[in-house]
Structure formats: C-alpha cells, structure tokens
Amino acid sequence: MTVNSPYDSTSSEFNTFVDGLLLEKLSKHRINFAELLVSLPGIYPSTVLERLAHLASTSQIHRDIHSRLLTESRQEPDDEHFSKSRQEHRIKLPIEHPLDYEWRFGQTASRILLDTATRLVGLDKTMCLLGAPSILRYALEREYSCPIILIDKNPLLRLCFPRTSASNIFTLNVALDPLPEIHASAVIIDPPWYTEYMRAFIWAGYALSGSDSYILISVPPKGTRPGVESEMDEVFRWMQQGLGLTRLEVHEAILPYRSPLFERNALRAEGVLMVPDEWRRGDLWIFKSENQLRKQNAKPTITDDQPSWTEAILRNMRLKLRISESSKRAFLDPSLIPLVDKDVLPSVSRRNPRRDKVDLWTSGNRIFSTSGIQIVSIIVRALAAGISAHDEVSSYFNRPLDPSESSLVSTTVGQLNKLSTLESSEIDRYGEGWTNAELVL
C-alpha cells in the first residue's frame, strides 16, 4: 500500500474532490478529527489537515472549526485508547516494515473477506492468500475449516503460525519467483497499491486460481492519492481484456486496515497524533475466472523490487540494511548518521527523495546512513546472538581493533541498543510483534 503524493496534472482535481467531501461531512453535524478520518475514503490525515487549512483560509469553513480539528489531531491518545483498539491474538505476527509496503487487514476486513470467499466457493474448497497473513491468522483463531494457503515474501511468517499450517505457507516473491502448482477456488489478494505491483499480484493470483474460480482483491479507494481512479481504471481494463476476468461486485471502502507503527511514527513526525487504528480503507473487487475466458498473458515485470536490502531483528524491532557491494575489508565508521529530524522519516511514500540515501531502516520508520554498513551488520548479528560485537568485528578483520575503532564500535552498539529499546516500547503500545525474536540476516 501507499499514501498520497503529488501528481501535478491531477492535484487540483483531487483537492477539489477532497474539499467537497470535507464540506459535506462538516455540514451535517459536529464531528471530531478521528471520526472525520474514518468517514473519508482513505484520505491521508496530513492531507485532510492541509485541505481544512485551505477551506478555513478561503472562508469556506469557520476558522474555529479548523482550529478545533487541528487541536484534536495534535492530542496524544492515552493508553486506554490503545488498549481498547488492541486485539489480543494467540498468533503473533512480526511488526510491519515500510520497505515491504506492509499494511495488514484488521479483524473486520479479514472476516469480510473470508466470509465472502466461503459464500462463493464453500468451506471445502482451497483458498489462496497473496500477501495477507492476518487473514490466515483470523481463520486459524476462528477455526475456519477450509484449506488455506498463504504466499508471502516475508520469511519470518513461517515462525509465527502453528506447525499444522507450516506446509501451507510459501515464502516467495510473487513478482519475481516461480509460483507453486496450486489451483485454488478462491484467491484473496492484498497487493501494494502501486500499479505495477497490483498487476504482478493479480497475474499471480490468476495463475494460482483454477477454472471457474473467484479472485477477491483489495484496491485503493479514490481518496488515496491524486490520479488513483484513472490508475484503477487501467488495472480493471487489463484484468478484463488481458486476463479475461469478469468483475462481479464492487464494494467501496469496506476493508479496514490497521495503521502500522511506521505510519503512526511518520504521522507523529508531521504532528498528527490522534489517528484511529483503522482509519484506512480498501475497496473490494470480486472477479470470476471462467474456464472458457481464461487467457495466457505475459507475467508483468517489476524493476523496483529492492533486491539490495537484507533483514535483521533486534528484540522485536525489524531492521533493513542496504547490502554493500564492496569486497574490501577496510574498517569504515559504522556510526549511524541521522538523515531527518528526530530520525523518523515523515512519509511512507516510495517517492520520497530521501530513500536513496538510507543504509539502515527500522520498522518504526527511522532512517540512517553509515559509511560502514558491513560492520553494522556484524554488530547487529552479535547483539542478536548476545555475544561481543567487538570480538566479532575483530574476528572479521582477523586482527585486534585499535582504540579509535573500538570506540566507534561501542558508539554503534549504543545506538542500536537505544533504537531497539525505543521501538520495542512503541511496539508494546501501538503495534504487535514478537518478543525475543531471533535474528534473520
């Protein structure tokens, strides 16, 4: 998934659309900021505030209304707010990471999708989930009897589910890797909300579906960003003409997503604190794949799928580290250098220009550069294993570290420990994740 970003050719039209919605909502009755967000079709909270400021400056709404909503958006939710929204699960999933475009369905969306799929095909037919681990969790916790297969590129998910379902979890990237031999009666797809990713996921879902099967897909609602309606029209035509799929149903904004920690932190960096847990919505499209209409269409390609990152875990904080192409074993300063104020990137869009400078990216949307990413990876491995980072770095170079090198390693150890402590406390309050998760690197 993604959020709004500037599209010069369509921004004016989009702003007019958002302004009209806001005027409509505010004219009916008094509404607070959290209620306003939930009532809108996936409009990003900071965009809502920008348009409210415009409406107040042009006297289309009273300045007192704008002032009240702005004040409410900056109020820190109390612990009771999060305890009410938090749902306890027997199956714990790893915290989401922004580089995976990882937004997860809430309980309501999982129930809607499972109930819809079983209504279409029954409880005895195979379902396949593409990028939707929260649906598998919901099915297991609610003891759905239908056979379910999960396909997701996150290798950590295999550690989350009971052994009984492990054989039904395939760890692969549907955009790049060969697909397993599956002929599902229903495929539920939750793709990243970019056109090329949507095509790749839909193509994979089509290939994994049997004849006379159903495909359920979450798509971005019209409030997601400028130009998204025309993007989705293009995707629909491709599904219809290129794959021979027949659209049966459209349900607008009925699939709530949980706001992940990285998004909450990005919004906090912009000063937006009062954000409902499930303010974001997806539209649901339901298609029929009929045997006589099935077409062979070339697999879409994705050129921007971030092959240059590897992953690590400290406590329950996930880290992405940019892979170094250097083969030289020279000691380079591993200290983490902040790239933004207070370390948190105030955006979750892949179009943000700072992305190219990031060497280490946390699940809380904190970004850093470093000269010595290879040494950072060694330090992370040592910290996760509970052994001496100094000894591991010394072993890597096959020599003792000099005092200045040892000092730099100590500095980086302190930075990483501080990060993992901070983000673990944030996960405890806002999100979900393992405790005592093991390293994956």
C-alpha positions in Angstrom: 0.0 0.0 0.0 0.9 3.6 -0.3 -0.3 7.1 0.5 -0.8 10.3 -1.3 2.0 12.0 -3.2 2.0 15.0 -5.5 0.8 14.5 -9.1 0.9 17.9 -10.8 -1.6 17.1 -13.5 -4.3 15.9 -11.2 -3.6 17.6 -7.9 -6.1 20.4 -8.5 -8.9 17.9 -9.3 -8.0 15.8 -6.3 -8.0 18.8 -4.0 -11.4 19.8 -5.2 -12.7 16.3 -4.6 -11.3 16.3 -1.0 -12.6 19.8 -0.3 -16.1 18.7 -1.4 -16.1 15.7 0.9 -14.9 17.7 3.8 -17.5 20.4 3.3 -20.2 17.7 3.1 -19.1 15.9 6.3 -18.7 19.1 8.3 -22.1 20.5 7.2 -24.1 17.6 8.6 -23.2 17.6 12.3 -20.3 18.2 14.7 -17.6 15.7 14.1 -14.2 15.2 15.7 -11.0 14.6 13.9 -10.8 10.9 14.4 -14.4 10.4 13.2 -13.7 12.6 10.2 -10.8 10.4 9.1 -12.8 7.2 9.4 -15.7 8.7 7.4 -13.5 9.5 4.4 -12.3 7.2 1.6 -8.7 6.7 2.7 -7.5 10.3 2.6 -4.2 10.6 4.3 -4.5 12.5 7.7 -2.0 15.2 6.9 -3.7 15.9 3.6 -7.0 16.3 5.5 -5.4 18.9 7.6 -3.9 20.7 4.6 -7.3 21.0 2.9 -9.0 22.0 6.2 -6.5 24.9 6.4 -7.3 25.9 2.8 -11.0 25.8 3.5 -10.6 28.0 6.5 -8.3 30.5 4.7 -10.9 30.8 1.9 -13.8 31.2 4.4 -15.5 28.0 3.2 -15.5 26.8 6.8 -15.3 28.8 10.0 -11.8 29.2 11.4 -13.0 27.9 14.8 -13.9 24.6 13.1 -10.4 24.3 11.6 -8.8 25.3 14.9 -10.8 22.7 16.9 -10.0 19.9 14.4 -6.3 20.8 14.3 -6.1 20.8 18.1 -7.8 17.4 18.2 -5.3 16.0 15.7 -2.4 17.0 17.9 -3.8 15.4 21.1 -1.8 12.4 22.3 -4.1 9.3 22.7 -4.0 7.8 26.2 -3.1 4.2 26.9 -6.8 3.4 27.3 -7.4 4.4 23.7 -4.8 1.8 22.5 -5.9 -0.9 25.0 -9.5 -0.6 23.6 -8.3 -0.9 19.9 -5.7 -3.6 20.6 -7.0 -7.1 19.9 -5.3 -10.0 21.6 -4.1 -12.8 19.3 -2.8 -16.3 20.1 -0.7 -16.0 16.9 1.7 -13.0 17.0 2.9 -11.6 13.7 6.2 -9.7 13.2 6.0 -5.9 13.2 5.4 -4.4 9.8 8.2 -2.8 7.8 7.7 0.2 5.4 10.0 -1.2 2.8 7.7 -4.2 2.4 4.7 -1.9 1.8 3.2 -3.8 4.7 -0.3 -2.8 5.8 -2.4 -5.6 7.3 -6.2 -6.1 7.3 -8.0 -5.5 10.6 -10.3 -8.1 12.1 -13.3 -6.7 10.3 -11.7 -6.9 6.8 -10.4 -10.5 7.5 -13.9 -11.6 8.4 -15.5 -9.9 5.4 -13.0 -11.5 3.0 -13.2 -15.0 4.5 -17.0 -14.9 4.7 -17.3 -13.6 1.2 -14.9 -16.3 -0.2 -16.7 -19.1 1.6 -20.1 -17.8 0.4 -18.8 -18.0 -3.2 -17.0 -21.4 -3.1 -18.0 -23.1 0.2 -15.9 -24.3 3.1 -14.4 -27.4 1.5 -12.6 -25.6 -1.4 -9.0 -24.4 -1.3 -8.3 -20.7 -0.7 -5.0 -18.9 -1.5 -3.9 -15.7 0.2 -1.4 -13.4 -1.5 0.3 -11.1 1.0 -2.5 -11.4 3.6 -1.1 -13.2 6.7 -3.7 -11.6 9.0 -6.5 -13.5 7.2 -4.7 -16.8 7.8 -4.4 -15.9 11.5 -8.0 -14.9 11.7 -9.0 -18.2 10.0 -6.9 -20.3 12.4 -8.0 -18.4 15.5 -11.7 -18.7 14.5 -11.3 -22.3 13.4 -12.4 -22.0 9.8 -12.4 -25.5 8.3 -11.5 -24.5 4.7 -7.9 -25.4 3.5 -6.0 -22.1 3.2 -2.6 -21.5 1.6 -0.5 -18.3 2.3 2.0 -16.9 -0.1 4.2 -14.1 1.2 7.8 -13.0 0.7 8.4 -12.4 4.5 10.3 -15.4 5.7 9.5 -14.5 9.3 5.9 -15.6 8.9 6.8 -19.3 9.0 7.9 -18.9 12.6 4.5 -17.4 13.5 2.0 -20.0 12.6 1.4 -23.4 14.2 3.2 -26.4 12.8 -0.1 -27.7 11.4 -0.2 -24.8 8.9 3.5 -24.6 8.1 3.2 -26.7 5.0 0.7 -24.3 3.6 2.9 -21.3 3.8 5.1 -20.5 0.7 7.8 -17.9 1.2 8.4 -16.3 -2.2 8.1 -13.1 -4.1 5.2 -13.4 -6.5 6.7 -10.7 -8.7 10.0 -12.5 -9.2 9.9 -16.1 -8.2 8.3 -19.2 -9.8 4.9 -20.0 -8.4 3.8 -23.3 -6.8 1.4 -25.6 -8.5 -1.9 -24.5 -6.9 -5.4 -24.5 -8.3 -7.4 -22.5 -5.7 -11.1 -22.0 -5.9 -10.7 -18.5 -4.3 -7.7 -16.2 -4.3 -7.6 -13.2 -1.9 -5.1 -10.6 -3.0 -3.7 -7.7 -0.9 -1.1 -6.1 -3.2 1.0 -3.0 -2.6 -1.1 -0.1 -4.1 1.1 0.7 -7.0 0.0 -0.2 -10.5 3.0 -2.5 -11.4 2.7 -4.4 -8.1 -1.0 -4.7 -8.5 -0.6 -6.2 -11.9 2.1 -8.7 -10.7 0.0 -9.8 -7.7 -3.2 -10.1 -9.8 -1.3 -12.1 -12.5 0.0 -14.4 -9.8 -3.5 -14.8 -8.3 -4.9 -15.6 -11.8 -2.2 -18.2 -12.4 -2.9 -19.8 -9.0 -6.6 -20.0 -9.5 -8.4 -22.9 -11.0 -11.1 -22.7 -13.7 -14.4 -21.2 -12.6 -12.7 -19.6 -9.6 -13.0 -16.3 -7.8 -10.5 -13.6 -7.2 -11.0 -11.0 -4.4 -8.7 -8.1 -4.4 -8.3 -5.0 -2.2 -7.7 -1.8 -4.2 -7.1 1.8 -3.2 -10.2 4.0 -2.8 -10.4 7.2 -4.7 -9.2 9.3 -1.7 -5.8 7.5 -1.6 -3.9 9.9 -3.9 -4.3 12.1 -7.0 -4.9 10.1 -10.1 -5.7 6.8 -8.4 -9.1 6.5 -10.1 -7.5 6.5 -13.6 -4.9 4.1 -12.3 -7.5 1.7 -11.2 -9.5 2.1 -14.4 -6.3 1.0 -16.2 -5.9 -2.0 -13.9 -9.5 -3.0 -14.4 -9.3 -2.9 -18.2 -6.1 -5.0 -18.1 -7.8 -7.6 -15.9 -10.9 -7.7 -18.1 -9.2 -7.6 -21.5 -5.8 -9.1 -20.8 -6.8 -11.9 -18.4 -10.4 -12.4 -19.4 -11.7 -11.8 -15.8 -15.3 -10.8 -15.2 -16.0 -8.3 -12.4 -19.0 -9.3 -10.4 -19.0 -6.9 -7.4 -17.5 -3.7 -6.2 -17.7 -2.7 -2.5 -16.3 0.7 -1.7 -14.2 1.4 1.4 -15.3 -1.8 3.3 -11.9 -3.2 4.2 -10.3 -1.6 7.2 -6.5 -1.8 7.6 -4.6 -1.4 10.8 -2.3 1.6 10.8 1.2 0.1 11.3 3.8 1.6 13.7 5.8 3.1 10.9 2.8 5.0 9.6 1.9 6.2 13.1 5.5 7.4 13.6 5.5 9.1 10.2 2.3 11.0 11.1 3.7 11.9 14.5 6.7 13.4 12.8 4.2 15.6 11.0 2.5 16.5 14.2 -0.6 14.3 13.7 -1.1 12.2 16.8 -4.9 11.4 17.1 -5.2 8.7 14.4 -7.8 5.9 14.7 -6.3 2.4 14.5 -8.3 1.5 11.4 -8.8 4.9 9.6 -7.5 3.4 6.3 -9.9 1.6 4.0 -9.6 -0.5 0.9 -12.2 -1.1 -1.8 -13.1 -4.8 -2.6 -13.3 -6.0 -6.2 -14.7 -9.5 -6.8 -13.9 -11.2 -10.2 -14.8 -14.6 -11.7 -12.2 -16.5 -13.7 -14.2 -18.6 -16.1 -12.6 -21.5 -17.9 -13.8 -20.5 -21.4 -12.5 -16.9 -21.0 -9.0 -17.7 -19.5 -6.2 -16.1 -21.4 -2.4 -16.6 -21.4 -0.9 -13.2 -20.6 2.8 -12.5 -20.1 3.9 -12.1 -16.5 4.3 -8.4 -15.6 7.8 -7.4 -14.6 8.8 -5.1 -11.7 12.1 -3.3 -11.9 11.9 -1.6 -8.5 11.6 -4.5 -6.0 14.5 -3.6 -3.7 16.8 -6.6 -4.1 19.6 -4.6 -2.3 18.3 -5.0 1.2 18.8 -7.7 3.8 17.0 -8.0 7.1 17.8 -8.4 10.8 15.9 -8.4 14.1 16.9 -6.9 17.4 14.4 -7.8 20.2 11.2 -7.3 18.2 12.5 -4.3 16.0 13.0 -5.2 12.4 15.9 -3.7 10.5 16.6 -3.4 6.8 20.2 -3.0 5.9 21.4 -2.0 2.4 23.7 -4.6 1.0 27.2 -3.4 0.5 28.8 -4.1 -2.9 32.3 -3.5 -1.7 34.5 -6.6 -1.3 37.3 -4.7 0.6 37.7 -5.5 4.3 38.5 -1.9 5.3 37.3 -0.6 8.6 34.8 2.2 7.9 33.0 4.2 10.6 29.8 2.2 11.4 28.2 5.0 13.4 24.5 5.7 12.4 24.1 9.1 10.9 20.6 10.7 11.2 19.0 11.8 7.9 16.0 13.6 9.3 15.0 15.5 12.4 14.4 13.1 15.3 15.4 10.2 13.0 11.8 9.4 11.8 11.0 9.9 8.1 7.7 11.9 7.9 6.5 9.9 4.9 5.6 6.4 3.9 5.6 7.0 0.2 8.2 5.3 -2.0 8.6 8.5 -4.0 10.3 10.3 -1.1 13.7 11.5 -2.3 15.5 10.6 1.0 15.1 6.9 0.3 18.2 6.7 -1.9 20.4 7.9 1.0 19.2 5.3 3.6 21.5 2.5 4.7 19.6 1.3 7.7 15.8 1.5 8.0 13.8 0.4 11.1 10.3 -0.9 11.4 9.5 2.4 13.2 10.4 4.3 10.1 13.7 5.6 11.4 16.3 6.0 8.8 20.1 6.4 8.9 23.1 6.4 6.7 26.5 4.9 7.6 29.9 4.5 6.0 30.4 1.0 7.4 27.2 -0.9 6.7 29.1 -4.2 6.6 30.4 -3.6 10.1 26.9 -2.6 11.3 25.6 -5.9 10.0 28.3 -7.7 12.1 27.4 -5.7 15.2 23.7 -6.4 14.7 24.4 -10.2 14.4 26.5 -10.1 17.6 23.8 -8.2 19.5 21.1 -10.5 18.4 23.2 -13.5 19.4 24.1 -12.0 22.8 27.9 -12.1 22.1 30.6 -9.4 22.0 30.3 -7.1 19.0 34.0 -6.1 19.4 35.1 -9.7 19.2 33.0 -10.3 16.1 34.3 -7.3 14.3 37.9 -8.1 15.3 37.4 -11.6 14.1 36.1 -10.3 10.7 39.3 -8.3 10.2 41.4 -11.1 11.8 43.2 -8.6 14.0 42.6 -6.6 17.2 40.8 -3.3 16.9 42.7 -0.2 17.7 41.3 2.2 20.3 39.6 4.5 17.8 37.9 1.6 16.0 36.8 0.0 19.3 35.3 3.4 20.3 33.3 3.6 17.1 32.0 0.0 17.6 30.9 0.9 21.1 29.1 4.0 19.8 27.2 2.0 17.2 26.3 -0.7 19.8 24.9 2.1 22.0 22.9 3.5 19.1 21.4 0.1 18.2 20.6 -0.8 21.7 18.8 2.6 22.2 16.9 2.1 19.0 15.7 -1.4 19.9 14.7 -0.3 23.4 12.7 2.6 22.0 11.0 0.7 19.2 10.2 -2.3 21.4 8.3 0.1 23.8 6.5 1.6 20.8 5.5 -1.9 19.6 4.2 -2.7 23.1 2.0 0.3 23.0 0.9 0.7 19.4 1.6 -2.4 17.4 2.2 -6.1 17.7 5.3 -8.1 17.3 7.3 -10.9 18.8 9.2 -10.8 22.0 12.6 -12.4 22.0 12.5 -12.8 18.2 15.5 -14.5 16.7 17.9 -12.9 14.2 17.3 -13.2 10.5 20.1 -11.9 8.4 
